[in-house]
């Protein structure tokens, strides 16, 4: 623990902040195309897909088709319009085929067969049946395209197709692109033990493909994917064991493959997420931290969904790697960039390690990351928030917000405390987690990071709801939005949650949606300049600074009324003043009389009580003057 406290803030300090991490974020061109799609313009998306078809960029085409199908999953109007206008467009039909399979798997879910209800299976197979003519049309309209056959391989897995059907699809796929990574990954799933193969067959398939691949090809990641299936996903690997040497070789091959890609490369993010999980399971902490640097902000749904909520698992395990390295760093040494000595990414064709290159690229990637700006609205007056936040470990600015609420923002600290440096999420959310603990009132943390806008609701030290408006992401599912809306409505006593659902669903005009949601909850309006500049509460009347305290000082100050620098005034009701003045009027004469008696010990208690009351009144009066 002393080592973690000393080195935890410096080990991995060059990693992107937690709030910048995204799951399955598209690359630049596709991000812009998805934003246009959600705004009703399919033109950029159609142009991107047409380009991949004309240039035979099959790997990129498969990624783009999957992302567009995900975007159409909950808002298919733009795709329906595209097909109505051009029913024979090979790109539109291909997206429709992928969408049909997506819809089927959405209903089935990723659960094991034993956990899927019969009615789910019935709907699943019906939708897969609907996908057959669409996928056939996609293959017919663009005969050289392997992507329809990748969809067919996924369809074969879901529809329980026999091996001869799978083999026929596989032959069609490799005839068009012998080294297509997407087709190989789909086939690997079919051959895994949890579906229709075995661990041995899966590893043999992956190793054969990797051996025949060119240097730098993503096919070298197939044994790594097989290792994750075996170690993480399989129910009991001991029933059909695979030699440890094959798993170790898969990890080494993954490290070598990572060195062919630049840090932050979206094409490498998929296998790097698998690689870092295997390195963690092997307790190779320094190399895992280097791969986290290479991943940057590009988390992927898998393999983290095997463990829980993908983004949460990614962020927590990344933090765990940092703490493992910090705990292994000698107490009185400088941690610096501990963990950067392992194999790092290097440009294609170079030999040897390039940890320094990884670091510089990672730092430059951080420079491109939009800065986070956050603000909390607490449903309590400033003095209550200040009393609750005395030991949250960061400096805060607290301002009154009608009616009877408070704005709270983080104040930049050139030398943050250890607790602040070790906070898992952004520091204001971590502080709100702390100062809502044990309180009846809630706090809503609002965030703006570039084009992404978000919120987190905290009650009694727990996150009870969260949402993000991202123009490049699919529309939020109605059930998820309804759950979030109900939690927000309950926290702020809003009777009808339906308008909140409307505001949560959709990513157009995120700034307006965020501001309208705050108004719909009956909260005070966002201060001018929020999201555009730091420390927007400086100009708010009555704003006060609550300076960061250590634990001991926080405990001491929690017993007094001096809550800040300058102090945050604590309003005292008239009854409070009357009771203390009356008690003082009784205790002072009693103390004076007691000192005239032979037994002076009788005077001690009334005298101390008088001094205590006088001190309370004096401090409260000073606070009243400042307020």
Protein Blocks (a to p, Z undefined) as FASTA:
>chain_A
ZZmmmmmmmgoplpccfklpcghiacfklmmmmmmmmnopaklmmmmmmmmmmnopaklm
mmmmmmmmmmmmmmmmlmmmmmmmmmmlmklmmmmmmmmmmmmmmmnopadfklpcfklm
mmmmmmmmmmmmmmmmmmmmmmmbmklmmmmmmmmmmnopafklmmmmmmmmmmmomklf
klmmmmmmmmpmklmmcfklmmmmmmmmmmmpcehiaklmmmmmmmmmmmmmpmblmlmc
cdfklmmmmmmmmmmmmmmpcehiaklmmmmmmmmmmmmmnopaklmmmmmmmnommccf
blklmnmcfklmmmmmmmmmmmmmmmmgcfkbcfkjghilpccdddehiacjdfklmmmm
mmmmmmmpccddddddddbdfklmmmmmmmnopacddddddehiacddddddfbacfklm
mpmbdfklmmmmmmmgopabdcdddddehjbccddddeehiafbdcdddfkbccddfklm
mmmmmmmmmmnopablmlmmmmmnojehkllmmmmmmmmnopacddehihjaghkllmpg
hiacdddddfklmmmmmmmmbfbdcdddddddfklmmmmmmmmmmmmmmmmmmmmpmblm
lmmmmmmmmmmmmmmmmmmmmmmmmZZ
